[in-house]
């Protein structure tokens, strides 16, 4: 058990090559969040890895639970001021 904990705590090096513009973009985003390039990249890569793995997970439910789930999906969201504002706000890439 102690050996597994020591192995988990040990840092390993991950090396990648990037274009200068990619590095600059990553550095700009990391700086905005007050993080180092390494911390930013590792967090983003781990988040993406989790998404990939979770997207491939298979869930089973009984028919009653699935029917409830489908009913919820089929119900439109209630109109609220917050939702109206969100839908009227142009996407950053459209501005």
Backbone as CSV, one residue per row, in Angstrom:
resi,resn,N_x,N_y,N_z,CA_x,CA_y,CA_z,C_x,C_y,C_z
1,UNK,0.825,-1.199,0.000,0.000,0.000,0.000,0.869,1.263,0.000
2,UNK,1.906,1.259,0.817,2.791,2.402,0.890,3.511,2.619,-0.431
3,UNK,3.892,1.525,-1.087,4.568,1.617,-2.389,3.634,2.250,-3.423
4,UNK,2.357,1.879,-3.422,1.385,2.444,-4.370,1.196,3.936,-4.123
5,UNK,1.172,4.345,-2.864,1.019,5.762,-2.547,2.244,6.556,-2.991
6,UNK,3.430,5.994,-2.792,4.654,6.669,-3.201,4.695,6.795,-4.716
7,UNK,4.254,5.753,-5.420,4.233,5.787,-6.885,3.244,6.845,-7.375
8,UNK,2.108,6.952,-6.711,1.088,7.943,-7.083,1.605,9.362,-6.876
9,UNK,2.386,9.588,-5.828,2.876,10.923,-5.506,4.052,11.339,-6.385
10,UNK,4.724,10.382,-7.001,5.889,10.698,-7.824,5.459,11.418,-9.093
11,UNK,6.198,12.457,-9.450,5.917,13.196,-10.681,6.620,12.525,-11.853
12,UNK,5.992,12.546,-12.996,6.599,12.047,-14.218,6.563,13.162,-15.247
13,UNK,7.422,13.073,-16.209,7.509,14.095,-17.237,6.693,13.674,-18.457
14,UNK,5.950,14.629,-19.014,5.221,14.425,-20.265,5.701,15.520,-21.215
15,UNK,6.281,15.124,-22.327,6.822,16.103,-23.273,5.979,16.120,-24.545
16,UNK,5.643,17.311,-25.022,4.924,17.448,-26.285,5.532,18.599,-27.081
17,UNK,5.357,18.534,-28.374,5.830,19.616,-29.247,4.612,20.436,-29.664
18,UNK,4.797,21.729,-29.771,3.705,22.618,-30.157,4.255,23.736,-31.035
19,UNK,3.362,24.309,-31.811,3.725,25.489,-32.590,3.747,26.690,-31.646
20,UNK,4.491,27.714,-32.033,4.623,28.907,-31.191,3.261,29.539,-30.913
21,UNK,2.400,29.593,-31.926,1.086,30.222,-31.710,0.231,29.399,-30.736
22,UNK,0.391,28.077,-30.747,-0.337,27.238,-29.795,0.169,27.485,-28.382
23,UNK,1.494,27.537,-28.237,2.092,27.812,-26.929,1.634,29.166,-26.405
24,UNK,1.633,30.170,-27.284,1.232,31.514,-26.870,-0.231,31.555,-26.429
25,UNK,-1.085,30.839,-27.146,-2.497,30.784,-26.784,-2.678,30.124,-25.422
26,UNK,-1.987,29.019,-25.214,-2.053,28.308,-23.930,-1.521,29.196,-22.812
27,UNK,-0.401,29.864,-23.063,0.171,30.753,-22.047,-0.778,31.886,-21.691
28,UNK,-1.451,32.441,-22.687,-2.390,33.540,-22.444,-3.545,33.061,-21.566
29,UNK,-4.094,31.894,-21.887,-5.204,31.359,-21.093,-4.752,30.993,-19.685
30,UNK,-3.602,30.373,-19.563,-3.080,29.999,-18.242,-2.856,31.240,-17.388
31,UNK,-2.309,32.296,-18.011,-2.057,33.541,-17.304,-3.363,34.152,-16.790
32,UNK,-4.402,34.098,-17.613,-5.705,34.645,-17.201,-6.241,33.942,-15.959
33,UNK,-5.912,32.656,-15.839,-6.390,31.881,-14.684,-5.385,31.862,-13.536
34,UNK,-4.240,32.518,-13.738,-3.223,32.543,-12.688,-2.555,31.199,-12.485
35,UNK,-2.437,30.428,-13.562,-1.837,29.092,-13.466,-0.596,29.026,-14.333
36,UNK,0.206,28.033,-14.067,1.364,27.797,-14.921,0.900,27.087,-16.186
37,UNK,1.727,27.131,-17.204,1.423,26.429,-18.457,1.208,24.938,-18.182
38,UNK,2.095,24.348,-17.406,1.988,22.910,-17.118,0.687,22.578,-16.396
39,UNK,0.359,23.350,-15.363,-0.881,23.090,-14.618,-2.101,23.233,-15.520
40,UNK,-2.102,24.287,-16.334,-3.225,24.527,-17.236,-3.384,23.370,-18.226
41,UNK,-2.281,22.969,-18.848,-2.334,21.907,-19.853,-2.729,20.572,-19.243
42,UNK,-2.184,20.263,-18.083,-2.493,18.995,-17.450,-3.958,18.931,-17.033
43,UNK,-4.473,20.027,-16.483,-5.881,20.055,-16.087,-6.800,19.914,-17.305
44,UNK,-6.477,20.640,-18.381,-7.293,20.570,-19.599,-7.241,19.174,-20.213
45,UNK,-6.051,18.578,-20.241,-5.905,17.237,-20.815,-6.647,16.199,-19.979
46,UNK,-6.568,16.307,-18.671,-7.276,15.357,-17.798,-8.785,15.513,-17.931
47,UNK,-9.265,16.747,-18.019,-10.695,16.990,-18.188,-11.180,16.358,-19.497
48,UNK,-10.427,16.541,-20.572,-10.797,15.970,-21.864,-10.743,14.444,-21.815
49,UNK,-9.739,13.893,-21.154,-9.621,12.439,-21.028,-10.813,11.864,-20.268
50,UNK,-11.222,12.541,-19.195,-12.394,12.091,-18.441,-13.643,12.141,-19.309
51,UNK,-13.808,13.206,-20.088,-14.966,13.322,-20.977,-15.006,12.187,-21.984
52,UNK,-13.862,11.876,-22.577,-13.796,10.785,-23.558,-14.202,9.474,-22.908
53,UNK,-13.661,9.204,-21.733,-13.972,7.944,-21.057,-15.428,7.887,-20.605
54,UNK,-15.943,9.005,-20.100,-17.341,9.024,-19.658,-18.310,8.902,-20.833
55,UNK,-17.939,9.468,-21.987,-18.794,9.357,-23.169,-18.921,7.919,-23.640
56,UNK,-17.983,7.085,-23.265,-18.014,5.697,-23.693,-18.568,4.769,-22.625
57,UNK,-19.000,5.357,-21.502,-19.591,4.554,-20.433,-21.001,4.146,-20.831
58,UNK,-21.401,2.981,-20.433,-22.717,2.455,-20.769,-23.531,2.361,-19.484
59,UNK,-24.701,2.995,-19.485,-25.571,2.986,-18.323,-26.824,2.188,-18.635
60,UNK,-27.256,1.396,-17.702,-28.512,0.675,-17.878,-29.479,1.098,-16.781
61,UNK,-30.730,1.241,-17.170,-31.792,1.569,-16.215,-33.013,0.738,-16.562
62,UNK,-33.899,0.596,-15.610,-35.126,-0.142,-15.900,-36.049,0.725,-16.751
63,UNK,-37.083,0.134,-17.290,-37.959,0.841,-18.233,-38.695,2.009,-17.579
64,UNK,-39.045,1.887,-16.317,-39.745,2.985,-15.633,-38.818,4.199,-15.477
65,UNK,-37.586,3.966,-15.114,-36.621,5.053,-14.970,-36.339,5.703,-16.317
66,UNK,-36.218,4.886,-17.364,-35.972,5.424,-18.697,-37.160,6.260,-19.174
67,UNK,-38.376,5.819,-18.871,-39.566,6.579,-19.253,-39.572,7.941,-18.558
68,UNK,-39.211,7.986,-17.283,-39.120,9.259,-16.552,-38.070,10.166,-17.183
69,UNK,-36.931,9.574,-17.547,-35.855,10.320,-18.171,-36.312,10.919,-19.495
70,UNK,-36.985,10.136,-20.312,-37.480,10.639,-21.594,-38.507,11.745,-21.409
71,UNK,-39.369,11.609,-20.420,-40.364,12.638,-20.133,-39.672,13.956,-19.784
72,UNK,-38.635,13.888,-18.976,-37.892,15.097,-18.611,-37.220,15.732,-19.828
73,UNK,-36.674,14.903,-20.714,-36.034,15.433,-21.918,-37.037,16.103,-22.852
74,UNK,-38.236,15.591,-22.890,-39.258,16.112,-23.797,-39.918,17.390,-23.293
75,UNK,-39.742,17.708,-22.023,-40.359,18.915,-21.465,-39.486,20.128,-21.766
76,UNK,-40.063,21.174,-22.361,-39.266,22.380,-22.601,-38.949,23.078,-21.282
77,UNK,-37.845,23.813,-21.291,-37.502,24.585,-20.103,-38.514,25.709,-19.922
78,UNK,-38.847,26.028,-18.687,-39.761,27.154,-18.471,-39.068,28.452,-18.871
79,UNK,-39.800,29.355,-19.533,-39.178,30.618,-19.935,-38.887,31.483,-18.702
80,UNK,-37.638,31.875,-18.569,-37.234,32.762,-17.473,-36.453,33.918,-18.069
81,UNK,-36.320,34.986,-17.302,-35.533,36.137,-17.769,-34.090,35.736,-18.042
82,UNK,-33.546,34.878,-17.180,-32.162,34.444,-17.353,-31.998,33.663,-18.659
83,UNK,-32.951,32.789,-18.962,-32.887,32.016,-20.202,-33.055,32.924,-21.417
84,UNK,-33.969,33.880,-21.344,-34.162,34.820,-22.456,-32.883,35.611,-22.736
85,UNK,-32.230,36.093,-21.653,-30.964,36.826,-21.805,-29.907,35.948,-22.448
86,UNK,-29.822,34.715,-21.999,-28.833,33.793,-22.540,-29.051,33.572,-24.036
87,UNK,-30.286,33.370,-24.434,-30.588,33.099,-25.835,-30.394,34.327,-26.723
88,UNK,-30.493,35.527,-26.139,-30.295,36.750,-26.914,-28.829,37.173,-26.982
89,UNK,-27.999,36.615,-26.123,-26.582,36.988,-26.087,-25.838,36.332,-27.242
90,UNK,-25.175,37.140,-28.080,-24.423,36.538,-29.183,-23.211,35.759,-28.659
91,UNK,-22.885,34.707,-29.346,-21.708,33.923,-28.973,-20.451,34.759,-29.175
92,UNK,-19.428,34.562,-28.368,-18.214,35.368,-28.493,-17.609,35.322,-29.892
93,UNK,-17.719,34.196,-30.555,-17.141,34.074,-31.914,-17.996,34.747,-32.979
94,UNK,-19.233,35.143,-32.622,-20.096,35.854,-33.575,-19.983,37.373,-33.423
95,UNK,-19.276,37.833,-32.427,-19.192,39.274,-32.178,-18.114,39.911,-33.028
